[in-house]
Amino acid sequence: MASGGRATPPSVGGRPHPGAERRGDVLTRERGRQMNSPTLLGSPTTLPATVTAGSHVTYGWAFGDETTGSGTVVTHTYPGAGVYTAVVTAGNPASVMTATTTVTITRPGLFVYLPLVLRTGD
């Protein structure tokens, strides 16, 4: 839209896909094209958001673990394994819109490398 126009709904993680769900005017996505969830515990999760039109748009994030951030692309390291709902609010002087996405944080697995050689003391 023209400068100063109404912002269109945010898209979390990239373009809409067949699994996208609309709630009112807001696009909700389970996994974004660029979002790196599921993420291993201790590693940062990247969360991008965009609007297709509008100007002077700001982005505020609530990561679902009582912390916040701002920007079109944010990284966040979650404190524990689990499923979190990240909420992005995109707004300008004409409009404010919200979108959510699910973030999954997993624990690293236990790896054993073979061959495993055990020796007794001689």
N, CA, C and O atoms as a GROMACS GRO file, in nm:
protein
  488
    1MET      N    1   0.083  -0.118   0.000
    1MET     CA    2   0.000   0.000   0.000
    1MET      C    3   0.087   0.124   0.000
    1MET      O    4   0.209   0.115   0.012
    2ALA      N    5   0.025   0.237  -0.013
    2ALA     CA    6   0.097   0.362  -0.016
    2ALA      C    7   0.158   0.392   0.119
    2ALA      O    8   0.116   0.337   0.222
    3SER      N    9   0.257   0.479   0.119
    3SER     CA   10   0.324   0.516   0.241
    3SER      C   11   0.223   0.563   0.345
    3SER      O   12   0.134   0.642   0.315
    4GLY      N   13   0.239   0.513   0.468
    4GLY     CA   14   0.147   0.548   0.575
    4GLY      C   15   0.019   0.466   0.572
    4GLY      O   16  -0.068   0.486   0.657
    5GLY      N   17   0.006   0.374   0.474
    5GLY     CA   18  -0.115   0.294   0.462
    5GLY      C   19  -0.124   0.186   0.566
    5GLY      O   20  -0.032   0.164   0.645
    6ARG      N   21  -0.235   0.120   0.566
    6ARG     CA   22  -0.262   0.013   0.661
    6ARG      C   23  -0.171  -0.106   0.635
    6ARG      O   24  -0.152  -0.146   0.521
    7ALA      N   25  -0.114  -0.162   0.740
    7ALA     CA   26  -0.028  -0.279   0.727
    7ALA      C   27  -0.113  -0.402   0.701
    7ALA      O   28  -0.222  -0.415   0.756
    8THR      N   29  -0.063  -0.492   0.617
    8THR     CA   30  -0.132  -0.618   0.594
    8THR      C   31  -0.089  -0.718   0.700
    8THR      O   32   0.013  -0.696   0.766
    9PRO      N   33  -0.162  -0.827   0.719
    9PRO     CA   34  -0.131  -0.921   0.826
    9PRO      C   35   0.011  -0.975   0.818
    9PRO      O   36   0.061  -0.999   0.708
   10PRO      N   37   0.077  -0.995   0.933
   10PRO     CA   38   0.212  -1.050   0.932
   10PRO      C   39   0.213  -1.197   0.894
   10PRO      O   40   0.118  -1.270   0.920
   11SER      N   41   0.322  -1.238   0.833
   11SER     CA   42   0.347  -1.377   0.802
   11SER      C   43   0.467  -1.418   0.883
   11SER      O   44   0.572  -1.354   0.873
   12VAL      N   45   0.456  -1.521   0.963
   12VAL     CA   46   0.568  -1.566   1.046
   12VAL      C   47   0.644  -1.672   0.968
   12VAL      O   48   0.589  -1.777   0.935
   13GLY      N   49   0.770  -1.644   0.940
   13GLY     CA   50   0.857  -1.743   0.879
   13GLY      C   51   0.858  -1.748   0.728
   13GLY      O   52   0.928  -1.834   0.673
   14GLY      N   53   0.789  -1.664   0.659
   14GLY     CA   54   0.793  -1.664   0.513
   14GLY      C   55   0.654  -1.663   0.453
   14GLY      O   56   0.558  -1.623   0.517
   15ARG      N   57   0.645  -1.708   0.328
   15ARG     CA   58   0.519  -1.706   0.254
   15ARG      C   59   0.420  -1.808   0.310
   15ARG      O   60   0.461  -1.909   0.368
   16PRO      N   61   0.290  -1.784   0.291
   16PRO     CA   62   0.189  -1.882   0.334
   16PRO      C   63   0.207  -2.015   0.261
   16PRO      O   64   0.256  -2.018   0.148
   17HIS      N   65   0.167  -2.122   0.324
   17HIS     CA   66   0.172  -2.255   0.264
   17HIS      C   67   0.036  -2.322   0.284
   17HIS      O   68  -0.049  -2.268   0.354
   18PRO      N   69   0.014  -2.439   0.222
   18PRO     CA   70  -0.118  -2.502   0.233
   18PRO      C   71  -0.163  -2.528   0.375
   18PRO      O   72  -0.284  -2.538   0.398
   19GLY      N   73  -0.073  -2.541   0.472
   19GLY     CA   74  -0.111  -2.565   0.610
   19GLY      C   75  -0.140  -2.438   0.688
   19GLY      O   76  -0.165  -2.444   0.808
   20ALA      N   77  -0.136  -2.322   0.621
   20ALA     CA   78  -0.159  -2.196   0.691
   20ALA      C   79  -0.303  -2.188   0.739
   20ALA      O   80  -0.394  -2.244   0.678
   21GLU      N   81  -0.322  -2.120   0.849
   21GLU     CA   82  -0.454  -2.106   0.909
   21GLU      C   83  -0.480  -1.959   0.933
   21GLU      O   84  -0.392  -1.887   0.980
   22ARG      N   85  -0.601  -1.912   0.902
   22ARG     CA   86  -0.635  -1.773   0.926
   22ARG      C   87  -0.726  -1.762   1.047
   22ARG      O   88  -0.822  -1.838   1.061
   23ARG      N   89  -0.696  -1.668   1.132
   23ARG     CA   90  -0.782  -1.634   1.245
   23ARG      C   91  -0.813  -1.486   1.231
   23ARG      O   92  -0.730  -1.402   1.265
   24GLY      N   93  -0.930  -1.454   1.181
   24GLY     CA   94  -0.963  -1.315   1.152
   24GLY      C   95  -0.874  -1.268   1.039
   24GLY      O   96  -0.870  -1.330   0.932
   25ASP      N   97  -0.802  -1.159   1.061
   25ASP     CA   98  -0.712  -1.104   0.960
   25ASP      C   99  -0.568  -1.148   0.977
   25ASP      O  100  -0.479  -1.098   0.908
   26VAL      N  101  -0.542  -1.240   1.068
   26VAL     CA  102  -0.404  -1.274   1.102
   26VAL      C  103  -0.369  -1.412   1.049
   26VAL      O  104  -0.444  -1.508   1.068
   27LEU      N  105  -0.256  -1.422   0.983
   27LEU     CA  106  -0.207  -1.550   0.931
   27LEU      C  107  -0.128  -1.621   1.039
   27LEU      O  108  -0.038  -1.562   1.099
   28THR      N  109  -0.161  -1.746   1.066
   28THR     CA  110  -0.092  -1.826   1.167
   28THR      C  111  -0.021  -1.939   1.097
   28THR      O  112  -0.079  -2.006   1.012
   29ARG      N  113   0.106  -1.963   1.132
   29ARG     CA  114   0.184  -2.069   1.070
   29ARG      C  115   0.242  -2.160   1.176
   29ARG      O  116   0.285  -2.113   1.282
   30GLU      N  117   0.245  -2.289   1.148
   30GLU     CA  118   0.308  -2.384   1.239
   30GLU      C  119   0.460  -2.378   1.227
   30GLU      O  120   0.530  -2.369   1.327
   31ARG      N  121   0.511  -2.383   1.104
   31ARG     CA  122   0.655  -2.374   1.082
   31ARG      C  123   0.681  -2.281   0.966
   31ARG      O  124   0.617  -2.292   0.861
   32GLY      N  125   0.774  -2.191   0.984
   32GLY     CA  126   0.809  -2.100   0.876
   32GLY      C  127   0.915  -2.159   0.786
   32GLY      O  128   0.991  -2.247   0.827
   33ARG      N  129   0.919  -2.109   0.665
   33ARG     CA  130   1.018  -2.155   0.568
   33ARG      C  131   1.159  -2.129   0.619
   33ARG      O  132   1.249  -2.209   0.592
   34GLN      N  133   1.181  -2.019   0.691
   34GLN     CA  134   1.314  -1.984   0.739
   34GLN      C  135   1.332  -2.011   0.888
   34GLN      O  136   1.444  -2.005   0.939
   35MET      N  137   1.225  -2.040   0.959
   35MET     CA  138   1.237  -2.065   1.102
   35MET      C  139   1.304  -2.201   1.122
   35MET      O  140   1.274  -2.297   1.050
   36ASN      N  141   1.396  -2.210   1.219
   36ASN     CA  142   1.472  -2.334   1.237
   36ASN      C  143   1.420  -2.421   1.351
   36ASN      O  144   1.498  -2.492   1.414
   37SER      N  145   1.290  -2.417   1.379
   37SER     CA  146   1.231  -2.504   1.479
   37SER      C  147   1.191  -2.635   1.411
   37SER      O  148   1.140  -2.628   1.299
   38PRO      N  149   1.211  -2.754   1.470
   38PRO     CA  150   1.256  -2.775   1.606
   38PRO      C  151   1.404  -2.741   1.622
   38PRO      O  152   1.485  -2.758   1.530
   39THR      N  153   1.436  -2.694   1.741
   39THR     CA  154   1.570  -2.651   1.775
   39THR      C  155   1.619  -2.731   1.895
   39THR      O  156   1.542  -2.761   1.985
   40LEU      N  157   1.747  -2.766   1.895
   40LEU     CA  158   1.805  -2.834   2.010
   40LEU      C  159   1.817  -2.739   2.128
   40LEU      O  160   1.850  -2.622   2.110
   41LEU      N  161   1.791  -2.788   2.246
   41LEU     CA  162   1.804  -2.710   2.368
   41LEU      C  163   1.944  -2.650   2.376
   41LEU      O  164   2.044  -2.720   2.357
   42GLY      N  165   1.951  -2.520   2.404
   42GLY     CA  166   2.079  -2.450   2.412
   42GLY      C  167   2.119  -2.381   2.283
   42GLY      O  168   2.213  -2.301   2.282
   43SER      N  169   2.050  -2.411   2.174
   43SER     CA  170   2.078  -2.348   2.045
   43SER      C  171   1.977  -2.238   2.019
   43SER      O  172   1.862  -2.249   2.062
   44PRO      N  173   2.016  -2.132   1.948
   44PRO     CA  174   1.920  -2.025   1.920
   44PRO      C  175   1.819  -2.065   1.813
   44PRO      O  176   1.851  -2.137   1.719
   45THR      N  177   1.696  -2.018   1.829
   45THR     CA  178   1.590  -2.034   1.732
   45THR      C  179   1.576  -1.903   1.656
   45THR      O  180   1.571  -1.797   1.718
   46THR      N  181   1.569  -1.909   1.523
   46THR     CA  182   1.551  -1.790   1.441
   46THR      C  183   1.403  -1.778   1.405
   46THR      O  184   1.342  -1.874   1.358
   47LEU      N  185   1.347  -1.660   1.427
   47LEU     CA  186   1.206  -1.633   1.400
   47LEU      C  187   1.194  -1.510   1.310
   47LEU      O  188   1.221  -1.399   1.356
   48PRO      N  189   1.154  -1.527   1.183
   48PRO     CA  190   1.133  -1.412   1.095
   48PRO      C  191   0.984  -1.378   1.082
   48PRO      O  192   0.899  -1.466   1.095
   49ALA      N  193   0.954  -1.252   1.058
   49ALA     CA  194   0.816  -1.210   1.033
   49ALA      C  195   0.816  -1.100   0.927
   49ALA      O  196   0.911  -1.022   0.919
   50THR      N  197   0.711  -1.095   0.846
   50THR     CA  198   0.699  -0.992   0.744
   50THR      C  199   0.554  -0.951   0.728
   50THR      O  200   0.462  -1.026   0.762
   51VAL      N  201   0.534  -0.832   0.677
   51VAL     CA  202   0.404  -0.790   0.626
   51VAL      C  203   0.424  -0.760   0.479
   51VAL      O  204   0.534  -0.721   0.439
   52THR      N  205   0.322  -0.778   0.398
   52THR     CA  206   0.338  -0.760   0.254
   52THR      C  207   0.319  -0.616   0.210
   52THR      O  208   0.358  -0.580   0.099
   53ALA      N  209   0.261  -0.532   0.293
   53ALA     CA  210   0.241  -0.392   0.257
   53ALA      C  211   0.237  -0.309   0.383
   53ALA      O  212   0.219  -0.362   0.493
   54GLY      N  213   0.253  -0.180   0.368
   54GLY     CA  214   0.252  -0.089   0.481
   54GLY      C  215   0.390  -0.028   0.499
   54GLY      O  216   0.488  -0.079   0.446
   55SER      N  217   0.396   0.080   0.571
   55SER     CA  218   0.523   0.146   0.595
   55SER      C  219   0.537   0.177   0.743
   55SER      O  220   0.439   0.176   0.817
   56HIS      N  221   0.659   0.204   0.785
   56HIS     CA  222   0.689   0.236   0.925
   56HIS      C  223   0.639   0.126   1.019
   56HIS      O  224   0.589   0.155   1.127
   57VAL      N  225   0.652   0.000   0.976
   57VAL     CA  226   0.605  -0.114   1.054
   57VAL      C  227   0.712  -0.153   1.157
   57VAL      O  228   0.829  -0.166   1.123
   58THR      N  229   0.670  -0.172   1.281
   58THR     CA  230   0.758  -0.221   1.386
   58THR      C  231   0.709  -0.360   1.428
   58THR      O  232   0.591  -0.391   1.415
   59TYR      N  233   0.801  -0.441   1.478
   59TYR     CA  234   0.771  -0.578   1.517
   59TYR      C  235   0.811  -0.600   1.662
   59TYR      O  236   0.924  -0.573   1.700
   60GLY      N  237   0.718  -0.650   1.742
   60GLY     CA  238   0.745  -0.687   1.880
   60GLY      C  239   0.715  -0.834   1.900
   60GLY      O  240   0.615  -0.884   1.849
   61TRP      N  241   0.800  -0.902   1.974
   61TRP     CA  242   0.788  -1.046   1.994
   61TRP      C  243   0.768  -1.079   2.141
   61TRP      O  244   0.831  -1.019   2.228
   62ALA      N  245   0.682  -1.176   2.169
   62ALA     CA  246   0.671  -1.242   2.299
   62ALA      C  247   0.703  -1.388   2.269
   62ALA      O  248   0.630  -1.455   2.196
   63PHE      N  249   0.812  -1.439   2.325
   63PHE     CA  250   0.863  -1.570   2.288
   63PHE      C  251   0.792  -1.688   2.355
   63PHE      O  252   0.819  -1.803   2.320
   64GLY      N  253   0.703  -1.661   2.448
   64GLY     CA  254   0.629  -1.770   2.513
   64GLY      C  255   0.697  -1.822   2.638
   64GLY      O  256   0.650  -1.918   2.699
   65ASP      N  257   0.807  -1.758   2.678
   65ASP     CA  258   0.878  -1.798   2.800
   65ASP      C  259   0.900  -1.676   2.891
   65ASP      O  260   0.995  -1.672   2.968
   66GLU      N  261   0.810  -1.579   2.880
   66GLU     CA  262   0.811  -1.455   2.958
   66GLU      C  263   0.924  -1.360   2.920
   66GLU      O  264   0.959  -1.271   2.997
   67THR      N  265   0.983  -1.378   2.799
   67THR     CA  266   1.081  -1.283   2.748
   67THR      C  267   1.031  -1.224   2.618
   67THR      O  268   0.942  -1.280   2.553
   68THR      N  269   1.088  -1.109   2.579
   68THR     CA  270   1.042  -1.038   2.460
   68THR      C  271   1.160  -0.995   2.375
   68THR      O  272   1.275  -0.999   2.419
   69GLY      N  273   1.131  -0.954   2.252
   69GLY     CA  274   1.231  -0.903   2.160
   69GLY      C  275   1.165  -0.815   2.056
   69GLY      O  276   1.043  -0.798   2.057
   70SER      N  277   1.245  -0.761   1.965
   70SER     CA  278   1.189  -0.678   1.858
   70SER      C  279   1.272  -0.694   1.732
   70SER      O  280   1.391  -0.726   1.737
   71GLY      N  281   1.207  -0.672   1.617
   71GLY     CA  282   1.273  -0.679   1.488
   71GLY      C  283   1.202  -0.774   1.394
   71GLY      O  284   1.120  -0.856   1.436
   72THR      N  285   1.233  -0.762   1.264
   72THR     CA  286   1.170  -0.850   1.166
   72THR      C  287   1.224  -0.992   1.173
   72THR      O  288   1.151  -1.088   1.148
   73VAL      N  289   1.353  -1.007   1.208
   73VAL     CA  290   1.413  -1.139   1.228
   73VAL      C  291   1.481  -1.135   1.364
   73VAL      O  292   1.567  -1.051   1.390
   74VAL      N  293   1.441  -1.227   1.452
   74VAL     CA  294   1.498  -1.233   1.586
   74VAL      C  295   1.553  -1.373   1.610
   74VAL      O  296   1.508  -1.470   1.549
   75THR      N  297   1.649  -1.383   1.700
   75THR     CA  298   1.696  -1.512   1.748
   75THR      C  299   1.675  -1.515   1.898
   75THR      O  300   1.690  -1.414   1.967
   76HIS      N  301   1.640  -1.634   1.947
   76HIS     CA  302   1.612  -1.648   2.089
   76HIS      C  303   1.654  -1.789   2.132
   76HIS      O  304   1.627  -1.886   2.062
   77THR      N  305   1.718  -1.798   2.247
   77THR     CA  306   1.755  -1.926   2.305
   77THR      C  307   1.659  -1.955   2.420
   77THR      O  308   1.656  -1.882   2.519
   78TYR      N  309   1.581  -2.062   2.406
   78TYR     CA  310   1.481  -2.098   2.506
   78TYR      C  311   1.547  -2.167   2.625
   78TYR      O  312   1.648  -2.235   2.609
   79PRO      N  313   1.490  -2.149   2.746
   79PRO     CA  314   1.553  -2.201   2.867
   79PRO      C  315   1.534  -2.350   2.892
   79PRO      O  316   1.607  -2.409   2.972
   80GLY      N  317   1.438  -2.412   2.826
   80GLY     CA  318   1.412  -2.554   2.851
   80GLY      C  319   1.344  -2.619   2.732
   80GLY      O  320   1.290  -2.552   2.645
   81ALA      N  321   1.348  -2.752   2.729
   81ALA     CA  322   1.281  -2.827   2.624
   81ALA      C  323   1.130  -2.813   2.639
   81ALA      O  324   1.080  -2.801   2.751
   82GLY      N  325   1.059  -2.815   2.528
   82GLY     CA  326   0.914  -2.806   2.531
   82GLY      C  327   0.860  -2.738   2.407
   82GLY      O  328   0.933  -2.712   2.311
   83VAL      N  329   0.731  -2.710   2.411
   83VAL     CA  330   0.663  -2.641   2.301
   83VAL      C  331   0.622  -2.503   2.350
   83VAL      O  332   0.558  -2.490   2.455
   84TYR      N  333   0.659  -2.402   2.275
   84TYR     CA  334   0.631  -2.264   2.309
   84TYR      C  335   0.548  -2.200   2.198
   84TYR      O  336   0.558  -2.241   2.082
   85THR      N  337   0.467  -2.101   2.233
   85THR     CA  338   0.394  -2.023   2.134
   85THR      C  339   0.456  -1.884   2.129
   85THR      O  340   0.447  -1.808   2.225
   86ALA      N  341   0.520  -1.853   2.016
   86ALA     CA  342   0.578  -1.721   1.995
   86ALA      C  343   0.474  -1.633   1.929
   86ALA      O  344   0.406  -1.676   1.836
   87VAL      N  345   0.462  -1.510   1.976
   87VAL     CA  346   0.363  -1.415   1.924
   87VAL      C  347   0.438  -1.293   1.871
   87VAL      O  348   0.519  -1.234   1.943
   88VAL      N  349   0.412  -1.256   1.746
   88VAL     CA  350   0.469  -1.134   1.689
   88VAL      C  351   0.355  -1.035   1.666
   88VAL      O  352   0.249  -1.071   1.615
   89THR      N  353   0.378  -0.910   1.705
   89THR     CA  354   0.283  -0.802   1.682
   89THR      C  355   0.349  -0.704   1.586
   89THR      O  356   0.453  -0.647   1.617
   90ALA      N  357   0.287  -0.685   1.470
   90ALA     CA  358   0.336  -0.591   1.369
   90ALA      C  359   0.242  -0.472   1.368
   90ALA      O  360   0.120  -0.488   1.364
   91GLY      N  361   0.298  -0.352   1.372
   91GLY     CA  362   0.211  -0.236   1.375
   91GLY      C  363   0.275  -0.113   1.314
   91GLY      O  364   0.397  -0.102   1.304
   92ASN      N  365   0.190  -0.023   1.273
   92ASN     CA  366   0.229   0.110   1.229
   92ASN      C  367   0.120   0.206   1.278
   92ASN      O  368   0.026   0.161   1.343
   93PRO      N  369   0.130   0.335   1.248
   93PRO     CA  370   0.028   0.428   1.300
   93PRO      C  371  -0.115   0.396   1.256
   93PRO      O  372  -0.210   0.440   1.320
   94ALA      N  373  -0.132   0.321   1.147
   94ALA     CA  374  -0.266   0.293   1.096
   94ALA      C  375  -0.325   0.162   1.145
   94ALA      O  376  -0.447   0.147   1.144
   95SER      N  377  -0.242   0.066   1.189
   95SER     CA  378  -0.294  -0.067   1.217
   95SER      C  379  -0.198  -0.146   1.306
   95SER      O  380  -0.078  -0.122   1.306
   96VAL      N  381  -0.253  -0.241   1.381
   96VAL     CA  382  -0.175  -0.336   1.460
   96VAL      C  383  -0.232  -0.474   1.435
   96VAL      O  384  -0.353  -0.494   1.442
   97MET      N  385  -0.144  -0.572   1.405
   97MET     CA  386  -0.187  -0.709   1.380
   97MET      C  387  -0.094  -0.806   1.450
   97MET      O  388   0.022  -0.773   1.478
   98THR      N  389  -0.145  -0.925   1.478
   98THR     CA  390  -0.071  -1.025   1.554
   98THR      C  391  -0.074  -1.159   1.481
   98THR      O  392  -0.174  -1.194   1.418
   99ALA      N  393   0.037  -1.234   1.490
   99ALA     CA  394   0.044  -1.370   1.437
   99ALA      C  395   0.118  -1.456   1.540
   99ALA      O  396   0.198  -1.405   1.618
  100THR      N  397   0.090  -1.585   1.538
  100THR     CA  398   0.155  -1.678   1.630
  100THR      C  399   0.220  -1.791   1.552
  100THR      O  400   0.182  -1.820   1.439
  101THR      N  401   0.319  -1.853   1.614
  101THR     CA  402   0.381  -1.972   1.557
  101THR      C  403   0.426  -2.062   1.673
  101THR      O  404   0.458  -2.014   1.781
  102THR      N  405   0.427  -2.191   1.648
  102THR     CA  406   0.468  -2.288   1.749
  102THR      C  407   0.617  -2.315   1.734
  102THR      O  408   0.666  -2.340   1.624
  103VAL      N  409   0.689  -2.310   1.846
  103VAL     CA  410   0.832  -2.338   1.849
  103VAL      C  411   0.854  -2.462   1.935
  103VAL      O  412   0.804  -2.470   2.047
  104THR      N  413   0.927  -2.559   1.882
  104THR     CA  414   0.955  -2.682   1.954
  104THR      C  415   1.104  -2.687   1.988
  104THR      O  416   1.189  -2.674   1.900
  105ILE      N  417   1.134  -2.706   2.116
  105ILE     CA  418   1.271  -2.718   2.164
  105ILE      C  419   1.289  -2.861   2.213
  105ILE      O  420   1.213  -2.909   2.298
  106THR      N  421   1.391  -2.929   2.160
  106THR     CA  422   1.414  -3.070   2.195
  106THR      C  423   1.546  -3.087   2.269
  106THR      O  424   1.638  -3.006   2.256
  107ARG      N  425   1.552  -3.193   2.347
  107ARG     CA  426   1.676  -3.227   2.418
  107ARG      C  427   1.766  -3.305   2.323
  107ARG      O  428   1.719  -3.385   2.242
  108PRO      N  429   1.896  -3.282   2.333
  108PRO     CA  430   1.988  -3.362   2.250
  108PRO      C  431   1.981  -3.509   2.291
  108PRO      O  432   1.961  -3.541   2.408
  109GLY      N  433   1.997  -3.596   2.195
  109GLY     CA  434   1.998  -3.740   2.224
  109GLY      C  435   2.133  -3.786   2.277
  109GLY      O  436   2.231  -3.712   2.270
  110LEU      N  437   2.137  -3.905   2.329
  110LEU     CA  438   2.261  -3.966   2.376
  110LEU      C  439   2.320  -4.046   2.260
  110LEU      O  440   2.251  -4.129   2.200
  111PHE      N  441   2.445  -4.021   2.230
  111PHE     CA  442   2.510  -4.090   2.119
  111PHE      C  443   2.623  -4.176   2.172
  111PHE      O  444   2.702  -4.133   2.256
  112VAL      N  445   2.630  -4.299   2.123
  112VAL     CA  446   2.741  -4.389   2.154
  112VAL      C  447   2.806  -4.423   2.021
  112VAL      O  448   2.740  -4.469   1.928
  113TYR      N  449   2.936  -4.400   2.013
  113TYR     CA  450   3.008  -4.427   1.890
  113TYR      C  451   3.078  -4.563   1.902
  113TYR      O  452   3.146  -4.591   2.001
  114LEU      N  453   3.060  -4.645   1.800
  114LEU     CA  454   3.120  -4.778   1.798
  114LEU      C  455   3.235  -4.781   1.700
  114LEU      O  456   3.230  -4.705   1.604
  115PRO      N  457   3.335  -4.860   1.716
  115PRO     CA  458   3.347  -4.965   1.814
  115PRO      C  459   3.387  -4.911   1.951
  115PRO      O  460   3.468  -4.818   1.962
  116LEU      N  461   3.331  -4.969   2.050
  116LEU     CA  462   3.363  -4.938   2.188
  116LEU      C  463   3.456  -5.047   2.236
  116LEU      O  464   3.420  -5.165   2.236
  117VAL      N  465   3.577  -5.010   2.279
  117VAL     CA  466   3.676  -5.109   2.320
  117VAL      C  467   3.701  -5.092   2.469
  117VAL      O  468   3.743  -4.986   2.514
  118LEU      N  469   3.676  -5.197   2.545
  118LEU     CA  470   3.703  -5.197   2.689
  118LEU      C  471   3.821  -5.289   2.716
  118LEU      O  472   3.828  -5.399   2.661
  119ARG      N  473   3.912  -5.245   2.798
  119ARG     CA  474   4.027  -5.328   2.834
  119ARG      C  475   4.038  -5.336   2.984
  119ARG      O  476   4.010  -5.240   3.056
  120THR      N  477   4.078  -5.452   3.030
  120THR     CA  478   4.103  -5.469   3.173
  120THR      C  479   4.246  -5.430   3.203
  120THR      O  480   4.334  -5.443   3.118
  121GLY      N  481   4.270  -5.383   3.322
  121GLY     CA  482   4.407  -5.348   3.359
  121GLY      C  483   4.493  -5.470   3.376
  121GLY      O  484   4.451  -5.566   3.441
  122ASP      N  485   4.611  -5.469   3.321
  122ASP     CA  486   4.703  -5.583   3.332
  122ASP      C  487   4.802  -5.563   3.441
  122ASP      O  488   4.886  -5.649   3.464
   0.00000   0.00000   0.00000
